[in-house]
Amino acid sequence: MAEIKIEKKKLIWPWIALVLIIGAIIYYVYFTDHEAHSESTIEVENTTSAQ
């Protein structure tokens, strides 16, 4: 009789979860970095009067 080789199905869910986690980390770092810069921006009003 012929021998039939059976290969196990490769799981794709761990890879999808890994991509989602990495994407979430990049999203978090990108937006928290921009929020920190926008909070540190201070508007300075020109108080000198040239008359």
CHARMM-style PDB file with segment names, atoms N, HN, CA, C and O in Angstrom:
ATOM      1  N   MET     1       0.832  -1.193   0.000  1.00  0.00      PROA
ATOM      2  CA  MET     1       0.000   0.000   0.000  1.00  0.00      PROA
ATOM      3  C   MET     1       0.872   1.251   0.000  1.00  0.00      PROA
ATOM      4  O   MET     1       2.011   1.242   0.466  1.00  0.00      PROA
ATOM      5  N   ALA     2       0.309   2.307  -0.529  1.00  0.00      PROA
ATOM      6  HN  ALA     2      -0.616   2.314  -0.907  1.00  0.00      PROA
ATOM      7  CA  ALA     2       1.033   3.577  -0.583  1.00  0.00      PROA
ATOM      8  C   ALA     2       0.863   4.329   0.740  1.00  0.00      PROA
ATOM      9  O   ALA     2      -0.185   4.286   1.385  1.00  0.00      PROA
ATOM     10  N   GLU     3       1.916   5.001   1.099  1.00  0.00      PROA
ATOM     11  HN  GLU     3       2.767   5.037   0.575  1.00  0.00      PROA
ATOM     12  CA  GLU     3       1.874   5.784   2.343  1.00  0.00      PROA
ATOM     13  C   GLU     3       1.343   7.184   2.032  1.00  0.00      PROA
ATOM     14  O   GLU     3       1.818   7.843   1.107  1.00  0.00      PROA
ATOM     15  N   ILE     4       0.370   7.626   2.799  1.00  0.00      PROA
ATOM     16  HN  ILE     4      -0.016   7.090   3.550  1.00  0.00      PROA
ATOM     17  CA  ILE     4      -0.221   8.950   2.597  1.00  0.00      PROA
ATOM     18  C   ILE     4       0.309   9.870   3.688  1.00  0.00      PROA
ATOM     19  O   ILE     4       0.129   9.616   4.879  1.00  0.00      PROA
ATOM     20  N   LYS     5       0.965  10.942   3.258  1.00  0.00      PROA
ATOM     21  HN  LYS     5       1.111  11.148   2.291  1.00  0.00      PROA
ATOM     22  CA  LYS     5       1.501  11.901   4.228  1.00  0.00      PROA
ATOM     23  C   LYS     5       0.440  12.961   4.497  1.00  0.00      PROA
ATOM     24  O   LYS     5      -0.121  13.550   3.573  1.00  0.00      PROA
ATOM     25  N   ILE     6       0.181  13.188   5.762  1.00  0.00      PROA
ATOM     26  HN  ILE     6       0.636  12.710   6.513  1.00  0.00      PROA
ATOM     27  CA  ILE     6      -0.809  14.187   6.162  1.00  0.00      PROA
ATOM     28  C   ILE     6      -0.087  15.317   6.878  1.00  0.00      PROA
ATOM     29  O   ILE     6       0.596  15.097   7.879  1.00  0.00      PROA
ATOM     30  N   GLU     7      -0.242  16.521   6.361  1.00  0.00      PROA
ATOM     31  HN  GLU     7      -0.796  16.700   5.548  1.00  0.00      PROA
ATOM     32  CA  GLU     7       0.372  17.687   7.002  1.00  0.00      PROA
ATOM     33  C   GLU     7      -0.674  18.414   7.821  1.00  0.00      PROA
ATOM     34  O   GLU     7      -1.823  18.563   7.404  1.00  0.00      PROA
ATOM     35  N   LYS     8      -0.254  18.867   9.004  1.00  0.00      PROA
ATOM     36  HN  LYS     8       0.679  18.745   9.343  1.00  0.00      PROA
ATOM     37  CA  LYS     8      -1.172  19.625   9.843  1.00  0.00      PROA
ATOM     38  C   LYS     8      -1.401  20.993   9.233  1.00  0.00      PROA
ATOM     39  O   LYS     8      -0.506  21.575   8.619  1.00  0.00      PROA
ATOM     40  N   LYS     9      -2.611  21.497   9.410  1.00  0.00      PROA
ATOM     41  HN  LYS     9      -3.337  21.024   9.908  1.00  0.00      PROA
ATOM     42  CA  LYS     9      -2.963  22.808   8.911  1.00  0.00      PROA
ATOM     43  C   LYS     9      -2.221  23.858   9.728  1.00  0.00      PROA
ATOM     44  O   LYS     9      -2.198  23.786  10.956  1.00  0.00      PROA
ATOM     45  N   LYS    10      -1.620  24.825   9.062  1.00  0.00      PROA
ATOM     46  HN  LYS    10      -1.639  24.884   8.064  1.00  0.00      PROA
ATOM     47  CA  LYS    10      -0.911  25.886   9.769  1.00  0.00      PROA
ATOM     48  C   LYS    10      -1.919  26.915  10.271  1.00  0.00      PROA
ATOM     49  O   LYS    10      -2.836  27.312   9.552  1.00  0.00      PROA
ATOM     50  N   LEU    11      -1.732  27.335  11.514  1.00  0.00      PROA
ATOM     51  HN  LEU    11      -0.987  27.012  12.098  1.00  0.00      PROA
ATOM     52  CA  LEU    11      -2.641  28.310  12.112  1.00  0.00      PROA
ATOM     53  C   LEU    11      -2.291  29.714  11.653  1.00  0.00      PROA
ATOM     54  O   LEU    11      -1.124  30.105  11.647  1.00  0.00      PROA
ATOM     55  N   ILE    12      -3.301  30.459  11.273  1.00  0.00      PROA
ATOM     56  HN  ILE    12      -4.249  30.142  11.278  1.00  0.00      PROA
ATOM     57  CA  ILE    12      -3.091  31.839  10.838  1.00  0.00      PROA
ATOM     58  C   ILE    12      -3.508  32.824  11.923  1.00  0.00      PROA
ATOM     59  O   ILE    12      -3.097  33.983  11.884  1.00  0.00      PROA
ATOM     60  N   TRP    13      -4.325  32.385  12.903  1.00  0.00      PROA
ATOM     61  HN  TRP    13      -4.660  31.443  12.934  1.00  0.00      PROA
ATOM     62  CA  TRP    13      -4.812  33.294  13.948  1.00  0.00      PROA
ATOM     63  C   TRP    13      -3.694  33.922  14.775  1.00  0.00      PROA
ATOM     64  O   TRP    13      -3.792  35.108  15.089  1.00  0.00      PROA
ATOM     65  N   PRO    14      -2.644  33.202  15.144  1.00  0.00      PROA
ATOM     66  CA  PRO    14      -1.566  33.862  15.908  1.00  0.00      PROA
ATOM     67  C   PRO    14      -0.906  34.995  15.115  1.00  0.00      PROA
ATOM     68  O   PRO    14      -0.514  36.009  15.691  1.00  0.00      PROA
ATOM     69  N   TRP    15      -0.786  34.825  13.815  1.00  0.00      PROA
ATOM     70  HN  TRP    15      -1.104  34.001  13.347  1.00  0.00      PROA
ATOM     71  CA  TRP    15      -0.181  35.878  12.992  1.00  0.00      PROA
ATOM     72  C   TRP    15      -1.101  37.090  12.894  1.00  0.00      PROA
ATOM     73  O   TRP    15      -0.632  38.227  12.936  1.00  0.00      PROA
ATOM     74  N   ILE    16      -2.387  36.861  12.766  1.00  0.00      PROA
ATOM     75  HN  ILE    16      -2.768  35.937  12.732  1.00  0.00      PROA
ATOM     76  CA  ILE    16      -3.343  37.972  12.710  1.00  0.00      PROA
ATOM     77  C   ILE    16      -3.337  38.725  14.031  1.00  0.00      PROA
ATOM     78  O   ILE    16      -3.357  39.956  14.042  1.00  0.00      PROA
ATOM     79  N   ALA    17      -3.309  38.002  15.145  1.00  0.00      PROA
ATOM     80  HN  ALA    17      -3.292  37.002  15.137  1.00  0.00      PROA
ATOM     81  CA  ALA    17      -3.265  38.639  16.463  1.00  0.00      PROA
ATOM     82  C   ALA    17      -1.979  39.446  16.622  1.00  0.00      PROA
ATOM     83  O   ALA    17      -2.007  40.554  17.159  1.00  0.00      PROA
ATOM     84  N   LEU    18      -0.865  38.906  16.166  1.00  0.00      PROA
ATOM     85  HN  LEU    18      -0.842  38.006  15.730  1.00  0.00      PROA
ATOM     86  CA  LEU    18       0.419  39.613  16.260  1.00  0.00      PROA
ATOM     87  C   LEU    18       0.400  40.906  15.462  1.00  0.00      PROA
ATOM     88  O   LEU    18       0.875  41.935  15.944  1.00  0.00      PROA
ATOM     89  N   VAL    19      -0.136  40.871  14.263  1.00  0.00      PROA
ATOM     90  HN  VAL    19      -0.522  40.035  13.873  1.00  0.00      PROA
ATOM     91  CA  VAL    19      -0.221  42.066  13.428  1.00  0.00      PROA
ATOM     92  C   VAL    19      -1.122  43.112  14.081  1.00  0.00      PROA
ATOM     93  O   VAL    19      -0.799  44.300  14.068  1.00  0.00      PROA
ATOM     94  N   LEU    20      -2.239  42.685  14.646  1.00  0.00      PROA
ATOM     95  HN  LEU    20      -2.501  41.720  14.656  1.00  0.00      PROA
ATOM     96  CA  LEU    20      -3.148  43.623  15.314  1.00  0.00      PROA
ATOM     97  C   LEU    20      -2.495  44.254  16.547  1.00  0.00      PROA
ATOM     98  O   LEU    20      -2.663  45.448  16.793  1.00  0.00      PROA
ATOM     99  N   ILE    21      -1.767  43.471  17.306  1.00  0.00      PROA
ATOM    100  HN  ILE    21      -1.632  42.501  17.106  1.00  0.00      PROA
ATOM    101  CA  ILE    21      -1.092  43.999  18.496  1.00  0.00      PROA
ATOM    102  C   ILE    21      -0.007  44.997  18.105  1.00  0.00      PROA
ATOM    103  O   ILE    21       0.107  46.058  18.719  1.00  0.00      PROA
ATOM    104  N   ILE    22       0.781  44.672  17.103  1.00  0.00      PROA
ATOM    105  HN  ILE    22       0.688  43.810  16.604  1.00  0.00      PROA
ATOM    106  CA  ILE    22       1.822  45.596  16.645  1.00  0.00      PROA
ATOM    107  C   ILE    22       1.190  46.873  16.097  1.00  0.00      PROA
ATOM    108  O   ILE    22       1.685  47.971  16.351  1.00  0.00      PROA
ATOM    109  N   GLY    23       0.104  46.731  15.350  1.00  0.00      PROA
ATOM    110  HN  GLY    23      -0.298  45.839  15.143  1.00  0.00      PROA
ATOM    111  CA  GLY    23      -0.596  47.906  14.831  1.00  0.00      PROA
ATOM    112  C   GLY    23      -1.132  48.781  15.954  1.00  0.00      PROA
ATOM    113  O   GLY    23      -1.056  50.007  15.874  1.00  0.00      PROA
ATOM    114  N   ALA    24      -1.673  48.163  17.003  1.00  0.00      PROA
ATOM    115  HN  ALA    24      -1.734  47.167  17.068  1.00  0.00      PROA
ATOM    116  CA  ALA    24      -2.187  48.928  18.138  1.00  0.00      PROA
ATOM    117  C   ALA    24      -1.065  49.667  18.862  1.00  0.00      PROA
ATOM    118  O   ALA    24      -1.250  50.806  19.290  1.00  0.00      PROA
ATOM    119  N   ILE    25       0.082  49.035  19.002  1.00  0.00      PROA
ATOM    120  HN  ILE    25       0.232  48.109  18.655  1.00  0.00      PROA
ATOM    121  CA  ILE    25       1.225  49.686  19.656  1.00  0.00      PROA
ATOM    122  C   ILE    25       1.701  50.877  18.836  1.00  0.00      PROA
ATOM    123  O   ILE    25       1.969  51.943  19.389  1.00  0.00      PROA
ATOM    124  N   ILE    26       1.806  50.707  17.534  1.00  0.00      PROA
ATOM    125  HN  ILE    26       1.588  49.841  17.085  1.00  0.00      PROA
ATOM    126  CA  ILE    26       2.241  51.810  16.667  1.00  0.00      PROA
ATOM    127  C   ILE    26       1.226  52.947  16.718  1.00  0.00      PROA
ATOM    128  O   ILE    26       1.612  54.113  16.786  1.00  0.00      PROA
ATOM    129  N   TYR    27      -0.056  52.627  16.686  1.00  0.00      PROA
ATOM    130  HN  TYR    27      -0.370  51.679  16.631  1.00  0.00      PROA
ATOM    131  CA  TYR    27      -1.120  53.627  16.768  1.00  0.00      PROA
ATOM    132  C   TYR    27      -1.028  54.392  18.086  1.00  0.00      PROA
ATOM    133  O   TYR    27      -1.122  55.620  18.100  1.00  0.00      PROA
ATOM    134  N   TYR    28      -0.844  53.675  19.189  1.00  0.00      PROA
ATOM    135  HN  TYR    28      -0.768  52.678  19.178  1.00  0.00      PROA
ATOM    136  CA  TYR    28      -0.757  54.294  20.509  1.00  0.00      PROA
ATOM    137  C   TYR    28       0.456  55.227  20.603  1.00  0.00      PROA
ATOM    138  O   TYR    28       0.336  56.357  21.076  1.00  0.00      PROA
ATOM    139  N   VAL    29       1.607  54.759  20.158  1.00  0.00      PROA
ATOM    140  HN  VAL    29       1.705  53.840  19.774  1.00  0.00      PROA
ATOM    141  CA  VAL    29       2.828  55.569  20.232  1.00  0.00      PROA
ATOM    142  C   VAL    29       2.697  56.802  19.350  1.00  0.00      PROA
ATOM    143  O   VAL    29       3.099  57.894  19.753  1.00  0.00      PROA
ATOM    144  N   TYR    30       2.151  56.647  18.170  1.00  0.00      PROA
ATOM    145  HN  TYR    30       1.825  55.760  17.843  1.00  0.00      PROA
ATOM    146  CA  TYR    30       2.021  57.770  17.240  1.00  0.00      PROA
ATOM    147  C   TYR    30       1.111  58.853  17.814  1.00  0.00      PROA
ATOM    148  O   TYR    30       1.464  60.032  17.783  1.00  0.00      PROA
ATOM    149  N   PHE    31      -0.046  58.471  18.334  1.00  0.00      PROA
ATOM    150  HN  PHE    31      -0.333  57.514  18.359  1.00  0.00      PROA
ATOM    151  CA  PHE    31      -0.996  59.475  18.803  1.00  0.00      PROA
ATOM    152  C   PHE    31      -0.634  60.048  20.164  1.00  0.00      PROA
ATOM    153  O   PHE    31      -0.926  61.217  20.414  1.00  0.00      PROA
ATOM    154  N   THR    32      -0.018  59.290  21.047  1.00  0.00      PROA
ATOM    155  HN  THR    32       0.219  58.340  20.843  1.00  0.00      PROA
ATOM    156  CA  THR    32       0.390  59.863  22.332  1.00  0.00      PROA
ATOM    157  C   THR    32       1.552  60.815  22.121  1.00  0.00      PROA
ATOM    158  O   THR    32       1.670  61.802  22.847  1.00  0.00      PROA
ATOM    159  N   ASP    33       2.407  60.551  21.157  1.00  0.00      PROA
ATOM    160  HN  ASP    33       2.311  59.749  20.568  1.00  0.00      PROA
ATOM    161  CA  ASP    33       3.526  61.440  20.861  1.00  0.00      PROA
ATOM    162  C   ASP    33       3.012  62.776  20.354  1.00  0.00      PROA
ATOM    163  O   ASP    33       3.533  63.822  20.742  1.00  0.00      PROA
ATOM    164  N   HSD    34       2.000  62.763  19.492  1.00  0.00      PROA
ATOM    165  HN  HSD    34       1.577  61.914  19.177  1.00  0.00      PROA
ATOM    166  CA  HSD    34       1.454  64.002  18.957  1.00  0.00      PROA
ATOM    167  C   HSD    34       0.665  64.770  20.004  1.00  0.00      PROA
ATOM    168  O   HSD    34       0.672  66.001  19.995  1.00  0.00      PROA
ATOM    169  N   GLU    35      -0.007  64.081  20.897  1.00  0.00      PROA
ATOM    170  HN  GLU    35      -0.013  63.081  20.904  1.00  0.00      PROA
ATOM    171  CA  GLU    35      -0.749  64.763  21.962  1.00  0.00      PROA
ATOM    172  C   GLU    35       0.207  65.481  22.900  1.00  0.00      PROA
ATOM    173  O   GLU    35      -0.093  66.579  23.367  1.00  0.00      PROA
ATOM    174  N   ALA    36       1.348  64.879  23.178  1.00  0.00      PROA
ATOM    175  HN  ALA    36       1.592  63.987  22.799  1.00  0.00      PROA
ATOM    176  CA  ALA    36       2.323  65.494  24.077  1.00  0.00      PROA
ATOM    177  C   ALA    36       2.863  66.789  23.449  1.00  0.00      PROA
ATOM    178  O   ALA    36       3.069  67.779  24.150  1.00  0.00      PROA
ATOM    179  N   HSD    37       3.087  66.778  22.141  1.00  0.00      PROA
ATOM    180  HN  HSD    37       2.919  65.974  21.571  1.00  0.00      PROA
ATOM    181  CA  HSD    37       3.586  67.979  21.476  1.00  0.00      PROA
ATOM    182  C   HSD    37       2.526  69.069  21.435  1.00  0.00      PROA
ATOM    183  O   HSD    37       2.845  70.247  21.595  1.00  0.00      PROA
ATOM    184  N   SER    38       1.277  68.694  21.224  1.00  0.00      PROA
ATOM    185  HN  SER    38       1.018  67.737  21.093  1.00  0.00      PROA
ATOM    186  CA  SER    38       0.233  69.704  21.126  1.00  0.00      PROA
ATOM    187  C   SER    38      -0.061  70.326  22.492  1.00  0.00      PROA
ATOM    188  O   SER    38      -0.433  71.497  22.562  1.00  0.00      PROA
ATOM    189  N   GLU    39       0.096  69.572  23.567  1.00  0.00      PROA
ATOM    190  HN  GLU    39       0.398  68.620  23.510  1.00  0.00      PROA
ATOM    191  CA  GLU    39      -0.126  70.119  24.897  1.00  0.00      PROA
ATOM    192  C   GLU    39       0.979  71.082  25.294  1.00  0.00      PROA
ATOM    193  O   GLU    39       0.743  72.034  26.038  1.00  0.00      PROA
ATOM    194  N   SER    40       2.187  70.835  24.798  1.00  0.00      PROA
ATOM    195  HN  SER    40       2.379  70.062  24.194  1.00  0.00      PROA
ATOM    196  CA  SER    40       3.310  71.685  25.184  1.00  0.00      PROA
ATOM    197  C   SER    40       3.354  72.976  24.363  1.00  0.00      PROA
ATOM    198  O   SER    40       4.142  73.873  24.665  1.00  0.00      PROA
ATOM    199  N   THR    41       2.525  73.075  23.340  1.00  0.00      PROA
ATOM    200  HN  THR    41       1.886  72.347  23.095  1.00  0.00      PROA
ATOM    201  CA  THR    41       2.482  74.280  22.538  1.00  0.00      PROA
ATOM    202  C   THR    41       1.749  75.373  23.316  1.00  0.00      PROA
ATOM    203  O   THR    41       0.602  75.199  23.726  1.00  0.00      PROA
ATOM    204  N   ILE    42       2.418  76.475  23.506  1.00  0.00      PROA
ATOM    205  HN  ILE    42       3.350  76.617  23.173  1.00  0.00      PROA
ATOM    206  CA  ILE    42       1.850  77.576  24.271  1.00  0.00      PROA
ATOM    207  C   ILE    42       1.724  78.776  23.345  1.00  0.00      PROA
ATOM    208  O   ILE    42       2.676  79.159  22.665  1.00  0.00      PROA
ATOM    209  N   GLU    43       0.542  79.355  23.333  1.00  0.00      PROA
ATOM    210  HN  GLU    43      -0.231  79.044  23.885  1.00  0.00      PROA
ATOM    211  CA  GLU    43       0.342  80.544  22.530  1.00  0.00      PROA
ATOM    212  C   GLU    43       0.797  81.766  23.347  1.00  0.00      PROA
ATOM    213  O   GLU    43       0.416  81.939  24.505  1.00  0.00      PROA
ATOM    214  N   VAL    44       1.601  82.584  22.723  1.00  0.00      PROA
ATOM    215  HN  VAL    44       1.910  82.443  21.782  1.00  0.00      PROA
ATOM    216  CA  VAL    44       2.112  83.775  23.402  1.00  0.00      PROA
ATOM    217  C   VAL    44       1.444  84.976  22.757  1.00  0.00      PROA
ATOM    218  O   VAL    44       1.476  85.154  21.540  1.00  0.00      PROA
ATOM    219  N   GLU    45       0.836  85.797  23.607  1.00  0.00      PROA
ATOM    220  HN  GLU    45       0.810  85.653  24.596  1.00  0.00      PROA
ATOM    221  CA  GLU    45       0.145  86.979  23.137  1.00  0.00      PROA
ATOM    222  C   GLU    45       1.130  88.154  23.141  1.00  0.00      PROA
ATOM    223  O   GLU    45       1.865  88.365  24.106  1.00  0.00      PROA
ATOM    224  N   ASN    46       1.123  88.885  22.077  1.00  0.00      PROA
ATOM    225  HN  ASN    46       0.525  88.713  21.294  1.00  0.00      PROA
ATOM    226  CA  ASN    46       2.010  90.040  21.968  1.00  0.00      PROA
ATOM    227  C   ASN    46       1.442  91.162  22.835  1.00  0.00      PROA
ATOM    228  O   ASN    46       0.385  91.713  22.528  1.00  0.00      PROA
ATOM    229  N   THR    47       2.145  91.500  23.918  1.00  0.00      PROA
ATOM    230  HN  THR    47       3.004  91.052  24.167  1.00  0.00      PROA
ATOM    231  CA  THR    47       1.644  92.505  24.852  1.00  0.00      PROA
ATOM    232  C   THR    47       2.299  93.877  24.645  1.00  0.00      PROA
ATOM    233  O   THR    47       1.927  94.856  25.292  1.00  0.00      PROA
ATOM    234  N   THR    48       3.264  93.933  23.749  1.00  0.00      PROA
ATOM    235  HN  THR    48       3.566  93.138  23.223  1.00  0.00      PROA
ATOM    236  CA  THR    48       3.895  95.226  23.509  1.00  0.00      PROA
ATOM    237  C   THR    48       3.012  96.052  22.577  1.00  0.00      PROA
ATOM    238  O   THR    48       2.473  95.539  21.597  1.00  0.00      PROA
ATOM    239  N   SER    49       2.877  97.310  22.891  1.00  0.00      PROA
ATOM    240  HN  SER    49       3.315  97.727  23.687  1.00  0.00      PROA
ATOM    241  CA  SER    49       2.045  98.152  22.039  1.00  0.00      PROA
ATOM    242  C   SER    49       2.941  99.222  21.400  1.00  0.00      PROA
ATOM    243  O   SER    49       3.626  99.990  22.077  1.00  0.00      PROA
ATOM    244  N   ALA    50       2.900  99.230  20.100  1.00  0.00      PROA
ATOM    245  HN  ALA    50       2.344  98.607  19.550  1.00  0.00      PROA
ATOM    246  CA  ALA    50       3.671 100.238  19.371  1.00  0.00      PROA
ATOM    247  C   ALA    50       2.702 101.344  18.927  1.00  0.00      PROA
ATOM    248  O   ALA    50       1.891 101.156  18.020  1.00  0.00      PROA
ATOM    249  N   GLN    51       2.810 102.478  19.581  1.00  0.00      PROA
ATOM    250  HN  GLN    51       3.469 102.631  20.317  1.00  0.00      PROA
ATOM    251  CA  GLN    51       1.909 103.557  19.242  1.00  0.00      PROA
ATOM    252  C   GLN    51       2.665 104.746  18.702  1.00  0.00      PROA
ATOM    253  OT1 GLN    51       2.057 105.761  18.361  1.00  0.00      PROA
TER     254      GLN     51
END
